[in-house]
Amino acid sequence: MNPTNSRKRRDRSALRVLQRISTTRANSRLGLVADIAVGFGLLGAGIGRRDLHPTVGTLIIVLGLVVFSLIEYCFHRWLFHGPVRALEESHWKHHQTPLAFDALPFFLPPLGMLMVAAVLALVLPTSYALLLSGGLAAGYAAYGLSHALIHSVRFRHSLPRRWAAAHHIHHHHPNANFGVTTPLWDILLGTRYTSKSMRGSGLDRTGARASAKG
């Protein structure tokens, strides 16, 4: 038996297993739990060292959250809606069936975050690396949790309804509202969706829609 062909068959088999795992409800739930656990773990390890002033530690965590929100925006805008056909097609399936379970295998993002923490620890003091990577991990966990809630919960209060409506609008207007956890970068980079009738008044469609429903 040709060892090269045998290795290729094993690789294809492993890929099919990962693809099946990634489309299950269990993978989605385990992913959320693992992402939250890694975020809390990194933040807890950084805070537990007690060698930074609380203000400095808080600013580092906030920096991690803000940086992740930018990464989230960039990935969504220029990768998932970009020129890479495989990524664009995969993401378009989510636009067509937003309630389907389609995510990375649950263990990959936590491993990635731990690798980020290790790399940061090579160039930053340990506490800085732990808190910054913890902020990034918390941002990723917030993204996953936010996305799940937006597509599964009908919010009653106006503020969360406006927040969720912004992403629902993206599914109908895919060139706008790329931010899921926050509209910050859509506002700063000019991709916040506004209806034609509201542009003159300065109101965005998200607020108008939510108010009409509420």
C-alpha positions in Angstrom: 0.0 0.0 0.0 1.3 3.4 -0.9 2.0 5.3 2.3 1.2 8.6 0.7 -2.2 7.5 -0.4 -2.9 6.0 3.0 -2.0 9.3 4.7 -4.2 11.3 2.3 -7.2 8.9 3.1 -6.6 9.4 6.8 -6.4 13.2 6.4 -9.7 13.2 4.4 -11.4 11.0 7.0 -10.2 13.2 9.8 -11.5 16.3 8.0 -14.9 14.7 7.5 -15.1 13.9 11.2 -14.3 17.5 12.0 -16.9 18.8 9.6 -19.6 16.5 11.1 -18.6 17.7 14.6 -18.8 21.4 13.6 -22.5 21.1 12.5 -23.8 19.6 15.8 -25.7 21.3 18.6 -23.3 19.8 21.1 -20.3 21.3 19.4 -22.0 24.8 19.5 -22.8 24.5 23.2 -19.4 23.0 24.2 -17.7 25.8 22.2 -19.5 28.5 24.2 -18.6 26.8 27.5 -14.9 26.3 26.4 -14.5 29.9 25.1 -16.0 31.4 28.3 -13.8 29.1 30.5 -10.6 30.1 28.7 -11.5 33.7 28.9 -12.1 33.5 32.7 -9.1 31.3 33.1 -6.7 33.7 31.5 -8.2 36.8 33.2 -8.1 35.0 36.5 -4.5 34.0 36.1 -3.5 37.5 35.2 -5.5 39.1 38.1 -4.3 36.5 40.5 -0.7 37.6 40.1 -1.5 40.9 41.8 1.6 42.7 40.4 -0.3 45.4 38.4 -2.2 48.4 39.6 -6.0 47.7 39.2 -6.3 50.7 36.8 -3.5 49.3 34.6 -5.0 45.8 34.6 -8.4 47.1 33.7 -7.1 49.2 30.8 -5.2 46.1 29.5 -8.4 44.1 29.6 -10.4 46.8 27.9 -7.7 47.1 25.2 -8.0 43.3 24.6 -11.8 43.7 24.2 -11.5 46.6 21.8 -8.8 44.9 19.7 -11.0 41.8 19.4 -14.0 43.9 18.4 -11.8 45.3 15.5 -10.7 41.8 14.6 -14.3 40.6 14.6 -15.2 43.5 12.2 -12.3 42.9 9.9 -12.9 39.2 9.6 -16.6 39.6 9.0 -16.2 42.4 6.4 -13.1 41.4 4.5 -12.9 37.6 4.9 -16.5 36.3 5.3 -17.7 38.8 2.8 -14.5 39.0 0.9 -12.8 37.5 -2.1 -11.9 34.1 -0.6 -14.6 31.9 -2.2 -14.6 29.1 0.4 -15.1 31.5 3.3 -17.7 33.6 1.5 -19.7 30.5 0.5 -19.6 29.0 4.0 -20.7 32.3 5.6 -23.5 32.7 3.0 -25.0 29.5 4.3 -25.3 31.1 7.7 -27.2 34.0 6.0 -29.6 31.5 4.4 -30.0 29.4 7.6 -29.0 31.5 10.6 -30.4 29.0 13.1 -28.2 26.1 11.8 -25.3 24.8 13.9 -22.1 25.6 11.9 -19.0 26.5 13.9 -15.4 25.6 14.4 -14.8 22.4 16.3 -15.2 23.4 19.9 -11.6 22.8 20.9 -9.9 24.9 18.2 -10.6 28.5 19.4 -9.6 27.8 23.0 -6.3 26.3 21.8 -5.8 29.3 19.5 -6.3 31.7 22.4 -3.8 29.8 24.6 -1.3 30.0 21.7 -1.9 33.7 21.5 -1.3 34.0 25.3 2.0 32.0 24.9 3.2 34.2 22.0 2.3 37.4 23.9 4.2 36.1 26.9 7.3 36.0 24.8 7.2 39.8 24.1 5.3 41.2 27.2 5.5 40.8 30.9 3.5 37.7 32.0 0.7 39.7 33.7 0.3 41.9 30.6 0.2 38.9 28.3 -2.4 37.1 30.4 -4.7 40.0 30.8 -4.4 41.1 27.1 -5.0 37.6 25.8 -7.8 37.2 28.4 -9.5 40.3 27.1 -9.2 38.9 23.5 -10.6 35.6 24.7 -13.4 37.3 26.6 -14.2 39.3 23.4 -14.4 36.1 21.4 -16.6 34.4 24.0 -18.8 37.5 24.0 -19.0 37.3 20.2 -20.1 33.7 20.2 -22.6 34.2 23.0 -24.0 37.4 21.4 -24.4 35.7 18.1 -26.3 32.8 19.6 -28.6 35.0 21.6 -29.3 37.3 18.6 -30.6 34.3 16.6 -32.4 32.5 19.4 -33.9 35.1 21.8 -36.7 37.6 21.2 -35.8 40.5 23.4 -38.5 42.6 25.0 -36.6 45.7 26.1 -35.8 48.3 23.5 -32.0 48.5 24.0 -31.2 44.8 23.4 -33.8 44.7 20.6 -32.0 47.5 18.8 -28.7 45.8 19.3 -30.1 42.5 17.9 -31.9 44.3 15.1 -28.6 45.7 13.8 -27.4 42.1 13.0 -30.7 41.0 11.6 -30.5 43.9 9.2 -27.0 42.7 8.1 -28.6 39.5 7.0 -30.8 41.5 4.6 -28.1 44.1 3.8 -24.8 42.2 3.8 -22.7 45.2 3.0 -23.6 46.9 6.3 -23.6 46.3 10.0 -20.6 43.9 10.2 -20.1 44.3 13.9 -21.9 41.7 16.0 -21.0 42.6 19.6 -20.7 46.3 19.0 -21.6 48.9 16.3 -18.4 50.9 17.1 -16.4 50.0 14.0 -19.4 50.2 11.7 -19.9 53.8 12.9 -16.2 54.7 12.7 -15.7 53.1 9.2 -19.0 54.2 7.7 -20.8 50.8 7.3 -23.6 51.4 9.8 -26.9 50.8 7.9 -29.3 53.7 7.5 -32.4 53.8 5.4 -32.8 56.4 2.7 -35.7 58.1 4.6 -33.6 58.4 7.8 -30.3 59.6 6.4 -31.4 63.2 6.3 -32.6 63.1 9.9 -29.5 61.3 11.2 -31.4 58.3 12.6 -30.4 54.8 11.7 -32.7 52.0 10.5 -31.8 49.9 13.6 -33.4 52.3 16.0 -36.4 53.0 13.8 -37.2 49.4 13.3 -36.8 48.5 17.0 -39.0 51.4 18.0 -41.7 50.4 15.5 -41.7 46.9 16.8 -41.6 47.9 20.4 
